Amino acid sequence: MKTSIYADRELWEKFKLKAARRGIEVSQALEELIKDELLKRCLTKFLRE
């Protein structure tokens, strides 16, 4: 899926640099962040039950 986002320019440049240093595409880095956030929320919900 293709999407657009708005981000602070300086923050975005730092994010792209970090992804490049890891040897991954920005889209892959964003996907990892989304998955991590969803996992964190699921674990938090599970631990509260």
N, C-alpha and C positions, 0 to 999 in steps of 0.2 A: 504494500500500500504506500502511496506517496502522500505526504502532507506538508504543510507549511507551519512554521512557528515564528514567533517574535521573541528575540532574546537580546539582552544587553550585548553590544558589540565586543567589549573587552572580555566579558565572560565567555562569549561564544568562541573568540580567538583562543583563549586559554583552554577551553574544552577541546577544540580541534587539535591543538598542539599536544595535549595529553593523549588523545586518541592516536595521533601520529607516532608518538613516542612508544606507544604500546604496539604499534604495527597493525592497527585496525582502522576500519572506516568509521567515520562519525556515526553513520546509521547503525552500525553494529554496537558502538558504545552507548548510543541512546537506547537501543533495544535491551542491552544489559541492565541499564539503569531502571527501565520500566519493569523488567522481570524482577529485579532485586526489590523494588518498591512493593510490587504486588506480593512477593513472597513474605516480605517483612510484615505487611498488613495481615496476611493470612495467619502467620505465626502469632502475631500479637492478638488477633481475634481468638485463636485456638487457646492460647495461654490464659486468656481472660475467662474462658468458659469453665 
